[in-house]
Amino acid sequence: MSKITFLPMNVTQEVKAGITILDAAIQYDIPLQHACGGFCACTTCHIQVKSGMSSLSALEEDEIDRLERVAEGVQENSRLGCQAKIYGDVVVEVVHLDES
C-alpha cells in the first residue's frame, strides 16, 4: 500500500498501487475537480506534487500537451490527477478545490 497526502486539507490515506490521484481523491471525498470525468480533456484536476514525484507514473504526451496548452499556473511539479498513477508515498496540493 502507498500513502497519499492531500494539501491543503492535510488528509493522508492509504491507497493501492496503480490508482490515479483523481480516483484516490474521489474514493476519500477529497474536493478535486474533474470536469471531463478523468479523460485528460481538461485541466481541472491539476495538482502540484510537493514530494514523491518519483513515486508517480511517468508523464505521457497527452498530459504534457494538456498542461502546456491549457492549464494555468503550471510549475515543474504540476501533474493532472486523472493521469498520475501512484506507486509510492506522495504529497500533493490541490490547485482547484471543488467548492460544490
Jmol script that loads the backbone (N, CA, C; Angstrom):
load data "model"
ATOM      1  N   MET A   1       0.843  -1.187   0.000  1.00  0.00           N
ATOM      2  CA  MET A   1       0.000   0.000   0.000  1.00  0.00           C
ATOM      3  C   MET A   1       0.889   1.252   0.000  1.00  0.00           C
ATOM      4  N   SER A   2       0.381   2.256  -0.650  1.00  0.00           N
ATOM      5  CA  SER A   2       1.055   3.549  -0.699  1.00  0.00           C
ATOM      6  C   SER A   2       0.233   4.552   0.088  1.00  0.00           C
ATOM      7  N   LYS A   3       0.838   5.673   0.421  1.00  0.00           N
ATOM      8  CA  LYS A   3       0.122   6.740   1.114  1.00  0.00           C
ATOM      9  C   LYS A   3       0.125   7.988   0.252  1.00  0.00           C
ATOM     10  N   ILE A   4      -1.019   8.675   0.248  1.00  0.00           N
ATOM     11  CA  ILE A   4      -1.114   9.967  -0.417  1.00  0.00           C
ATOM     12  C   ILE A   4      -1.634  10.971   0.593  1.00  0.00           C
ATOM     13  N   THR A   5      -0.995  12.124   0.615  1.00  0.00           N
ATOM     14  CA  THR A   5      -1.436  13.223   1.463  1.00  0.00           C
ATOM     15  C   THR A   5      -1.915  14.339   0.554  1.00  0.00           C
ATOM     16  N   PHE A   6      -3.137  14.794   0.814  1.00  0.00           N
ATOM     17  CA  PHE A   6      -3.727  15.895   0.062  1.00  0.00           C
ATOM     18  C   PHE A   6      -3.637  17.177   0.872  1.00  0.00           C
ATOM     19  N   LEU A   7      -3.046  18.194   0.283  1.00  0.00           N
ATOM     20  CA  LEU A   7      -2.985  19.524   0.874  1.00  0.00           C
ATOM     21  C   LEU A   7      -3.935  20.419   0.088  1.00  0.00           C
ATOM     22  N   PRO A   8      -4.534  21.429   0.591  1.00  0.00           N
ATOM     23  CA  PRO A   8      -4.319  21.998   1.924  1.00  0.00           C
ATOM     24  C   PRO A   8      -5.133  21.330   3.023  1.00  0.00           C
ATOM     25  N   MET A   9      -5.868  20.257   2.714  1.00  0.00           N
ATOM     26  CA  MET A   9      -6.706  19.608   3.728  1.00  0.00           C
ATOM     27  C   MET A   9      -5.900  18.852   4.772  1.00  0.00           C
ATOM     28  N   ASN A  10      -4.648  18.484   4.409  1.00  0.00           N
ATOM     29  CA  ASN A  10      -3.779  17.694   5.270  1.00  0.00           C
ATOM     30  C   ASN A  10      -4.412  16.351   5.635  1.00  0.00           C
ATOM     31  N   VAL A  11      -4.939  15.681   4.599  1.00  0.00           N
ATOM     32  CA  VAL A  11      -5.560  14.366   4.757  1.00  0.00           C
ATOM     33  C   VAL A  11      -4.639  13.329   4.135  1.00  0.00           C
ATOM     34  N   THR A  12      -4.304  12.298   4.906  1.00  0.00           N
ATOM     35  CA  THR A  12      -3.458  11.217   4.411  1.00  0.00           C
ATOM     36  C   THR A  12      -4.266   9.927   4.400  1.00  0.00           C
ATOM     37  N   GLN A  13      -4.172   9.190   3.275  1.00  0.00           N
ATOM     38  CA  GLN A  13      -4.896   7.930   3.132  1.00  0.00           C
ATOM     39  C   GLN A  13      -4.000   6.894   2.487  1.00  0.00           C
ATOM     40  N   GLU A  14      -4.261   5.634   2.777  1.00  0.00           N
ATOM     41  CA  GLU A  14      -3.566   4.538   2.113  1.00  0.00           C
ATOM     42  C   GLU A  14      -4.334   4.187   0.852  1.00  0.00           C
ATOM     43  N   VAL A  15      -3.590   3.894  -0.215  1.00  0.00           N
ATOM     44  CA  VAL A  15      -4.199   3.538  -1.493  1.00  0.00           C
ATOM     45  C   VAL A  15      -3.450   2.362  -2.104  1.00  0.00           C
ATOM     46  N   LYS A  16      -4.128   1.640  -2.997  1.00  0.00           N
ATOM     47  CA  LYS A  16      -3.494   0.547  -3.721  1.00  0.00           C
ATOM     48  C   LYS A  16      -2.609   1.115  -4.828  1.00  0.00           C
ATOM     49  N   ALA A  17      -1.508   0.464  -5.079  1.00  0.00           N
ATOM     50  CA  ALA A  17      -0.603   0.885  -6.139  1.00  0.00           C
ATOM     51  C   ALA A  17      -1.326   0.868  -7.485  1.00  0.00           C
ATOM     52  N   GLY A  18      -1.091   1.902  -8.283  1.00  0.00           N
ATOM     53  CA  GLY A  18      -1.667   1.978  -9.608  1.00  0.00           C
ATOM     54  C   GLY A  18      -2.932   2.803  -9.713  1.00  0.00           C
ATOM     55  N   ILE A  19      -3.483   3.240  -8.593  1.00  0.00           N
ATOM     56  CA  ILE A  19      -4.665   4.096  -8.609  1.00  0.00           C
ATOM     57  C   ILE A  19      -4.236   5.519  -8.986  1.00  0.00           C
ATOM     58  N   THR A  20      -5.087   6.221  -9.718  1.00  0.00           N
ATOM     59  CA  THR A  20      -4.739   7.607 -10.047  1.00  0.00           C
ATOM     60  C   THR A  20      -5.003   8.508  -8.841  1.00  0.00           C
ATOM     61  N   ILE A  21      -4.367   9.653  -8.855  1.00  0.00           N
ATOM     62  CA  ILE A  21      -4.596  10.637  -7.798  1.00  0.00           C
ATOM     63  C   ILE A  21      -6.067  11.040  -7.776  1.00  0.00           C
ATOM     64  N   LEU A  22      -6.667  11.214  -8.949  1.00  0.00           N
ATOM     65  CA  LEU A  22      -8.087  11.577  -9.015  1.00  0.00           C
ATOM     66  C   LEU A  22      -8.957  10.492  -8.401  1.00  0.00           C
ATOM     67  N   ASP A  23      -8.721   9.235  -8.744  1.00  0.00           N
ATOM     68  CA  ASP A  23      -9.525   8.154  -8.173  1.00  0.00           C
ATOM     69  C   ASP A  23      -9.355   8.068  -6.659  1.00  0.00           C
ATOM     70  N   ALA A  24      -8.146   8.309  -6.173  1.00  0.00           N
ATOM     71  CA  ALA A  24      -7.920   8.329  -4.720  1.00  0.00           C
ATOM     72  C   ALA A  24      -8.702   9.476  -4.078  1.00  0.00           C
ATOM     73  N   ALA A  25      -8.696  10.636  -4.731  1.00  0.00           N
ATOM     74  CA  ALA A  25      -9.446  11.787  -4.213  1.00  0.00           C
ATOM     75  C   ALA A  25     -10.936  11.480  -4.150  1.00  0.00           C
ATOM     76  N   ILE A  26     -11.464  10.890  -5.197  1.00  0.00           N
ATOM     77  CA  ILE A  26     -12.891  10.536  -5.220  1.00  0.00           C
ATOM     78  C   ILE A  26     -13.200   9.518  -4.136  1.00  0.00           C
ATOM     79  N   GLN A  27     -12.351   8.519  -3.998  1.00  0.00           N
ATOM     80  CA  GLN A  27     -12.553   7.459  -3.006  1.00  0.00           C
ATOM     81  C   GLN A  27     -12.635   8.023  -1.587  1.00  0.00           C
ATOM     82  N   TYR A  28     -11.856   9.063  -1.305  1.00  0.00           N
ATOM     83  CA  TYR A  28     -11.804   9.600   0.057  1.00  0.00           C
ATOM     84  C   TYR A  28     -12.448  10.981   0.185  1.00  0.00           C
ATOM     85  N   ASP A  29     -13.339  11.315  -0.749  1.00  0.00           N
ATOM     86  CA  ASP A  29     -14.111  12.567  -0.691  1.00  0.00           C
ATOM     87  C   ASP A  29     -13.238  13.813  -0.597  1.00  0.00           C
ATOM     88  N   ILE A  30     -12.134  13.817  -1.324  1.00  0.00           N
ATOM     89  CA  ILE A  30     -11.277  14.999  -1.411  1.00  0.00           C
ATOM     90  C   ILE A  30     -11.829  15.867  -2.548  1.00  0.00           C
ATOM     91  N   PRO A  31     -12.027  17.151  -2.327  1.00  0.00           N
ATOM     92  CA  PRO A  31     -12.662  18.011  -3.332  1.00  0.00           C
ATOM     93  C   PRO A  31     -11.734  18.399  -4.490  1.00  0.00           C
ATOM     94  N   LEU A  32     -11.397  17.420  -5.327  1.00  0.00           N
ATOM     95  CA  LEU A  32     -10.565  17.657  -6.506  1.00  0.00           C
ATOM     96  C   LEU A  32     -11.478  17.695  -7.727  1.00  0.00           C
ATOM     97  N   GLN A  33     -11.511  18.835  -8.401  1.00  0.00           N
ATOM     98  CA  GLN A  33     -12.378  18.975  -9.575  1.00  0.00           C
ATOM     99  C   GLN A  33     -11.982  17.987 -10.664  1.00  0.00           C
ATOM    100  N   HIS A  34     -12.954  17.630 -11.491  1.00  0.00           N
ATOM    101  CA  HIS A  34     -12.705  16.725 -12.622  1.00  0.00           C
ATOM    102  C   HIS A  34     -13.836  16.876 -13.641  1.00  0.00           C
ATOM    103  N   ALA A  35     -13.880  18.048 -14.272  1.00  0.00           N
ATOM    104  CA  ALA A  35     -14.957  18.407 -15.182  1.00  0.00           C
ATOM    105  C   ALA A  35     -15.120  17.425 -16.346  1.00  0.00           C
ATOM    106  N   CYS A  36     -14.029  16.860 -16.844  1.00  0.00           N
ATOM    107  CA  CYS A  36     -14.118  15.960 -18.002  1.00  0.00           C
ATOM    108  C   CYS A  36     -14.329  14.512 -17.586  1.00  0.00           C
ATOM    109  N   GLY A  37     -14.408  14.247 -16.298  1.00  0.00           N
ATOM    110  CA  GLY A  37     -14.610  12.887 -15.832  1.00  0.00           C
ATOM    111  C   GLY A  37     -13.357  12.043 -15.787  1.00  0.00           C
ATOM    112  N   GLY A  38     -12.199  12.686 -15.890  1.00  0.00           N
ATOM    113  CA  GLY A  38     -10.936  11.957 -15.773  1.00  0.00           C
ATOM    114  C   GLY A  38     -10.393  11.428 -17.086  1.00  0.00           C
ATOM    115  N   PHE A  39     -10.712  12.093 -18.195  1.00  0.00           N
ATOM    116  CA  PHE A  39     -10.271  11.626 -19.513  1.00  0.00           C
ATOM    117  C   PHE A  39      -9.193  12.488 -20.145  1.00  0.00           C
ATOM    118  N   CYS A  40      -8.491  13.299 -19.361  1.00  0.00           N
ATOM    119  CA  CYS A  40      -7.406  14.151 -19.848  1.00  0.00           C
ATOM    120  C   CYS A  40      -7.891  15.110 -20.933  1.00  0.00           C
ATOM    121  N   ALA A  41      -9.125  15.600 -20.766  1.00  0.00           N
ATOM    122  CA  ALA A  41      -9.695  16.532 -21.733  1.00  0.00           C
ATOM    123  C   ALA A  41      -9.787  17.946 -21.179  1.00  0.00           C
ATOM    124  N   CYS A  42      -9.446  18.124 -19.918  1.00  0.00           N
ATOM    125  CA  CYS A  42      -9.446  19.453 -19.303  1.00  0.00           C
ATOM    126  C   CYS A  42      -8.256  19.512 -18.344  1.00  0.00           C
ATOM    127  N   THR A  43      -8.213  20.495 -17.495  1.00  0.00           N
ATOM    128  CA  THR A  43      -7.120  20.571 -16.517  1.00  0.00           C
ATOM    129  C   THR A  43      -7.629  20.891 -15.115  1.00  0.00           C
ATOM    130  N   THR A  44      -8.899  20.616 -14.866  1.00  0.00           N
ATOM    131  CA  THR A  44      -9.451  20.966 -13.555  1.00  0.00           C
ATOM    132  C   THR A  44      -8.891  20.096 -12.427  1.00  0.00           C
ATOM    133  N   CYS A  45      -8.293  18.949 -12.745  1.00  0.00           N
ATOM    134  CA  CYS A  45      -7.695  18.087 -11.712  1.00  0.00           C
ATOM    135  C   CYS A  45      -6.197  18.369 -11.540  1.00  0.00           C
ATOM    136  N   HIS A  46      -5.768  19.545 -11.993  1.00  0.00           N
ATOM    137  CA  HIS A  46      -4.372  19.975 -11.876  1.00  0.00           C
ATOM    138  C   HIS A  46      -3.953  19.968 -10.407  1.00  0.00           C
ATOM    139  N   ILE A  47      -2.867  19.281 -10.113  1.00  0.00           N
ATOM    140  CA  ILE A  47      -2.309  19.254  -8.752  1.00  0.00           C
ATOM    141  C   ILE A  47      -0.823  19.583  -8.852  1.00  0.00           C
ATOM    142  N   GLN A  48      -0.245  19.916  -7.709  1.00  0.00           N
ATOM    143  CA  GLN A  48       1.197  20.112  -7.637  1.00  0.00           C
ATOM    144  C   GLN A  48       1.757  19.088  -6.662  1.00  0.00           C
ATOM    145  N   VAL A  49       2.772  18.393  -7.106  1.00  0.00           N
ATOM    146  CA  VAL A  49       3.396  17.350  -6.298  1.00  0.00           C
ATOM    147  C   VAL A  49       4.421  18.010  -5.384  1.00  0.00           C
ATOM    148  N   LYS A  50       4.180  17.916  -4.092  1.00  0.00           N
ATOM    149  CA  LYS A  50       5.085  18.516  -3.106  1.00  0.00           C
ATOM    150  C   LYS A  50       6.223  17.573  -2.738  1.00  0.00           C
ATOM    151  N   SER A  51       5.960  16.268  -2.760  1.00  0.00           N
ATOM    152  CA  SER A  51       7.018  15.273  -2.570  1.00  0.00           C
ATOM    153  C   SER A  51       6.544  13.947  -3.149  1.00  0.00           C
ATOM    154  N   GLY A  52       7.503  13.156  -3.606  1.00  0.00           N
ATOM    155  CA  GLY A  52       7.189  11.837  -4.137  1.00  0.00           C
ATOM    156  C   GLY A  52       6.966  11.785  -5.634  1.00  0.00           C
ATOM    157  N   MET A  53       7.482  12.740  -6.383  1.00  0.00           N
ATOM    158  CA  MET A  53       7.295  12.746  -7.841  1.00  0.00           C
ATOM    159  C   MET A  53       7.759  11.425  -8.458  1.00  0.00           C
ATOM    160  N   SER A  54       8.839  10.851  -7.930  1.00  0.00           N
ATOM    161  CA  SER A  54       9.353   9.589  -8.479  1.00  0.00           C
ATOM    162  C   SER A  54       8.443   8.405  -8.153  1.00  0.00           C
ATOM    163  N   SER A  55       7.458   8.606  -7.288  1.00  0.00           N
ATOM    164  CA  SER A  55       6.502   7.555  -6.938  1.00  0.00           C
ATOM    165  C   SER A  55       5.249   7.601  -7.802  1.00  0.00           C
ATOM    166  N   LEU A  56       5.270   8.446  -8.838  1.00  0.00           N
ATOM    167  CA  LEU A  56       4.136   8.568  -9.758  1.00  0.00           C
ATOM    168  C   LEU A  56       4.525   8.029 -11.131  1.00  0.00           C
ATOM    169  N   SER A  57       3.512   7.633 -11.892  1.00  0.00           N
ATOM    170  CA  SER A  57       3.744   7.196 -13.273  1.00  0.00           C
ATOM    171  C   SER A  57       4.360   8.336 -14.071  1.00  0.00           C
ATOM    172  N   ALA A  58       5.023   7.986 -15.149  1.00  0.00           N
ATOM    173  CA  ALA A  58       5.673   8.982 -15.999  1.00  0.00           C
ATOM    174  C   ALA A  58       4.641   9.831 -16.736  1.00  0.00           C
ATOM    175  N   LEU A  59       5.014  11.073 -17.026  1.00  0.00           N
ATOM    176  CA  LEU A  59       4.182  11.940 -17.852  1.00  0.00           C
ATOM    177  C   LEU A  59       4.082  11.355 -19.252  1.00  0.00           C
ATOM    178  N   GLU A  60       2.874  11.362 -19.812  1.00  0.00           N
ATOM    179  CA  GLU A  60       2.684  10.922 -21.186  1.00  0.00           C
ATOM    180  C   GLU A  60       2.320  12.125 -22.041  1.00  0.00           C
ATOM    181  N   GLU A  61       2.406  11.971 -23.356  1.00  0.00           N
ATOM    182  CA  GLU A  61       2.225  13.081 -24.287  1.00  0.00           C
ATOM    183  C   GLU A  61       0.913  13.840 -24.095  1.00  0.00           C
ATOM    184  N   ASP A  62      -0.208  13.135 -23.908  1.00  0.00           N
ATOM    185  CA  ASP A  62      -1.496  13.812 -23.729  1.00  0.00           C
ATOM    186  C   ASP A  62      -1.481  14.736 -22.514  1.00  0.00           C
ATOM    187  N   GLU A  63      -0.906  14.254 -21.421  1.00  0.00           N
ATOM    188  CA  GLU A  63      -0.849  15.054 -20.199  1.00  0.00           C
ATOM    189  C   GLU A  63       0.074  16.258 -20.387  1.00  0.00           C
ATOM    190  N   ILE A  64       1.226  16.041 -20.992  1.00  0.00           N
ATOM    191  CA  ILE A  64       2.161  17.143 -21.241  1.00  0.00           C
ATOM    192  C   ILE A  64       1.489  18.206 -22.102  1.00  0.00           C
ATOM    193  N   ASP A  65       0.836  17.774 -23.167  1.00  0.00           N
ATOM    194  CA  ASP A  65       0.157  18.696 -24.078  1.00  0.00           C
ATOM    195  C   ASP A  65      -0.914  19.493 -23.342  1.00  0.00           C
ATOM    196  N   ARG A  66      -1.702  18.833 -22.547  1.00  0.00           N
ATOM    197  CA  ARG A  66      -2.785  19.496 -21.808  1.00  0.00           C
ATOM    198  C   ARG A  66      -2.200  20.516 -20.828  1.00  0.00           C
ATOM    199  N   LEU A  67      -1.171  20.138 -20.109  1.00  0.00           N
ATOM    200  CA  LEU A  67      -0.552  21.055 -19.153  1.00  0.00           C
ATOM    201  C   LEU A  67       0.052  22.270 -19.845  1.00  0.00           C
ATOM    202  N   GLU A  68       0.737  22.037 -20.959  1.00  0.00           N
ATOM    203  CA  GLU A  68       1.408  23.138 -21.666  1.00  0.00           C
ATOM    204  C   GLU A  68       0.430  24.082 -22.349  1.00  0.00           C
ATOM    205  N   ARG A  69      -0.651  23.563 -22.887  1.00  0.00           N
ATOM    206  CA  ARG A  69      -1.563  24.381 -23.685  1.00  0.00           C
ATOM    207  C   ARG A  69      -2.742  24.965 -22.922  1.00  0.00           C
ATOM    208  N   VAL A  70      -3.192  24.314 -21.880  1.00  0.00           N
ATOM    209  CA  VAL A  70      -4.458  24.702 -21.263  1.00  0.00           C
ATOM    210  C   VAL A  70      -4.329  25.139 -19.800  1.00  0.00           C
ATOM    211  N   ALA A  71      -3.556  24.436 -19.027  1.00  0.00           N
ATOM    212  CA  ALA A  71      -3.515  24.671 -17.580  1.00  0.00           C
ATOM    213  C   ALA A  71      -2.907  26.020 -17.235  1.00  0.00           C
ATOM    214  N   GLU A  72      -3.466  26.637 -16.201  1.00  0.00           N
ATOM    215  CA  GLU A  72      -2.922  27.888 -15.675  1.00  0.00           C
ATOM    216  C   GLU A  72      -2.065  27.591 -14.457  1.00  0.00           C
ATOM    217  N   GLY A  73      -1.005  28.361 -14.282  1.00  0.00           N
ATOM    218  CA  GLY A  73      -0.155  28.217 -13.101  1.00  0.00           C
ATOM    219  C   GLY A  73       0.678  26.951 -13.092  1.00  0.00           C
ATOM    220  N   VAL A  74       1.005  26.427 -14.270  1.00  0.00           N
ATOM    221  CA  VAL A  74       1.797  25.194 -14.361  1.00  0.00           C
ATOM    222  C   VAL A  74       3.203  25.442 -13.830  1.00  0.00           C
ATOM    223  N   GLN A  75       3.657  24.497 -13.034  1.00  0.00           N
ATOM    224  CA  GLN A  75       5.009  24.530 -12.492  1.00  0.00           C
ATOM    225  C   GLN A  75       5.697  23.213 -12.828  1.00  0.00           C
ATOM    226  N   GLU A  76       6.959  23.120 -12.514  1.00  0.00           N
ATOM    227  CA  GLU A  76       7.723  21.910 -12.795  1.00  0.00           C
ATOM    228  C   GLU A  76       7.126  20.683 -12.108  1.00  0.00           C
ATOM    229  N   ASN A  77       6.452  20.895 -10.996  1.00  0.00           N
ATOM    230  CA  ASN A  77       5.879  19.794 -10.230  1.00  0.00           C
ATOM    231  C   ASN A  77       4.387  19.582 -10.513  1.00  0.00           C
ATOM    232  N   SER A  78       3.882  20.161 -11.595  1.00  0.00           N
ATOM    233  CA  SER A  78       2.466  20.025 -11.943  1.00  0.00           C
ATOM    234  C   SER A  78       2.173  18.664 -12.576  1.00  0.00           C
ATOM    235  N   ARG A  79       1.021  18.116 -12.228  1.00  0.00           N
ATOM    236  CA  ARG A  79       0.507  16.888 -12.846  1.00  0.00           C
ATOM    237  C   ARG A  79      -1.009  17.017 -12.936  1.00  0.00           C
ATOM    238  N   LEU A  80      -1.606  16.160 -13.743  1.00  0.00           N
ATOM    239  CA  LEU A  80      -3.056  16.036 -13.782  1.00  0.00           C
ATOM    240  C   LEU A  80      -3.427  14.814 -12.952  1.00  0.00           C
ATOM    241  N   GLY A  81      -4.330  15.016 -12.016  1.00  0.00           N
ATOM    242  CA  GLY A  81      -4.717  13.936 -11.116  1.00  0.00           C
ATOM    243  C   GLY A  81      -5.296  12.731 -11.823  1.00  0.00           C
ATOM    244  N   CYS A  82      -5.930  12.951 -12.968  1.00  0.00           N
ATOM    245  CA  CYS A  82      -6.536  11.843 -13.709  1.00  0.00           C
ATOM    246  C   CYS A  82      -5.503  10.984 -14.424  1.00  0.00           C
ATOM    247  N   GLN A  83      -4.298  11.472 -14.596  1.00  0.00           N
ATOM    248  CA  GLN A  83      -3.266  10.754 -15.346  1.00  0.00           C
ATOM    249  C   GLN A  83      -2.160  10.184 -14.476  1.00  0.00           C
ATOM    250  N   ALA A  84      -1.900  10.795 -13.337  1.00  0.00           N
ATOM    251  CA  ALA A  84      -0.791  10.383 -12.470  1.00  0.00           C
ATOM    252  C   ALA A  84      -1.193   9.204 -11.590  1.00  0.00           C
ATOM    253  N   LYS A  85      -0.558   8.063 -11.826  1.00  0.00           N
ATOM    254  CA  LYS A  85      -0.822   6.867 -11.024  1.00  0.00           C
ATOM    255  C   LYS A  85       0.193   6.792  -9.885  1.00  0.00           C
ATOM    256  N   ILE A  86      -0.289   6.348  -8.741  1.00  0.00           N
ATOM    257  CA  ILE A  86       0.504   6.320  -7.509  1.00  0.00           C
ATOM    258  C   ILE A  86       1.182   4.963  -7.336  1.00  0.00           C
ATOM    259  N   TYR A  87       2.504   4.980  -7.116  1.00  0.00           N
ATOM    260  CA  TYR A  87       3.268   3.750  -6.890  1.00  0.00           C
ATOM    261  C   TYR A  87       4.152   3.846  -5.648  1.00  0.00           C
ATOM    262  N   GLY A  88       3.892   4.813  -4.800  1.00  0.00           N
ATOM    263  CA  GLY A  88       4.657   5.014  -3.573  1.00  0.00           C
ATOM    264  C   GLY A  88       4.039   6.181  -2.828  1.00  0.00           C
ATOM    265  N   ASP A  89       4.683   6.629  -1.791  1.00  0.00           N
ATOM    266  CA  ASP A  89       4.133   7.712  -0.977  1.00  0.00           C
ATOM    267  C   ASP A  89       4.307   9.061  -1.681  1.00  0.00           C
ATOM    268  N   VAL A  90       3.232   9.850  -1.687  1.00  0.00           N
ATOM    269  CA  VAL A  90       3.256  11.166  -2.320  1.00  0.00           C
ATOM    270  C   VAL A  90       2.493  12.179  -1.476  1.00  0.00           C
ATOM    271  N   VAL A  91       2.882  13.442  -1.643  1.00  0.00           N
ATOM    272  CA  VAL A  91       2.169  14.574  -1.053  1.00  0.00           C
ATOM    273  C   VAL A  91       1.829  15.499  -2.208  1.00  0.00           C
ATOM    274  N   VAL A  92       0.536  15.811  -2.354  1.00  0.00           N
ATOM    275  CA  VAL A  92       0.097  16.668  -3.447  1.00  0.00           C
ATOM    276  C   VAL A  92      -0.750  17.811  -2.909  1.00  0.00           C
ATOM    277  N   GLU A  93      -0.711  18.923  -3.633  1.00  0.00           N
ATOM    278  CA  GLU A  93      -1.552  20.064  -3.293  1.00  0.00           C
ATOM    279  C   GLU A  93      -2.585  20.250  -4.386  1.00  0.00           C
ATOM    280  N   VAL A  94      -3.853  20.313  -3.987  1.00  0.00           N
ATOM    281  CA  VAL A  94      -4.943  20.514  -4.924  1.00  0.00           C
ATOM    282  C   VAL A  94      -4.925  21.977  -5.366  1.00  0.00           C
ATOM    283  N   VAL A  95      -4.885  22.208  -6.673  1.00  0.00           N
ATOM    284  CA  VAL A  95      -4.816  23.549  -7.213  1.00  0.00           C
ATOM    285  C   VAL A  95      -6.205  24.174  -7.304  1.00  0.00           C
ATOM    286  N   HIS A  96      -7.183  23.406  -7.791  1.00  0.00           N
ATOM    287  CA  HIS A  96      -8.558  23.897  -7.950  1.00  0.00           C
ATOM    288  C   HIS A  96      -9.466  23.099  -7.034  1.00  0.00           C
ATOM    289  N   LEU A  97      -9.824  23.677  -5.898  1.00  0.00           N
ATOM    290  CA  LEU A  97     -10.722  22.974  -4.978  1.00  0.00           C
ATOM    291  C   LEU A  97     -12.133  22.979  -5.533  1.00  0.00           C
ATOM    292  N   ASP A  98     -12.799  21.847  -5.427  1.00  0.00           N
ATOM    293  CA  ASP A  98     -14.194  21.708  -5.841  1.00  0.00           C
ATOM    294  C   ASP A  98     -15.053  22.225  -4.699  1.00  0.00           C
ATOM    295  N   GLU A  99     -15.634  23.381  -4.894  1.00  0.00           N
ATOM    296  CA  GLU A  99     -16.400  24.047  -3.834  1.00  0.00           C
ATOM    297  C   GLU A  99     -17.861  23.652  -3.823  1.00  0.00           C
ATOM    298  N   SER A 100     -18.282  22.710  -4.696  1.00  0.00           N
ATOM    299  CA  SER A 100     -19.701  22.359  -4.759  1.00  0.00           C
ATOM    300  C   SER A 100     -20.136  21.458  -3.633  1.00  0.00           C
TER     301      SER A 100
END
end "model"
wireframe off; spacefill off
backbone 0.3
color backbone group
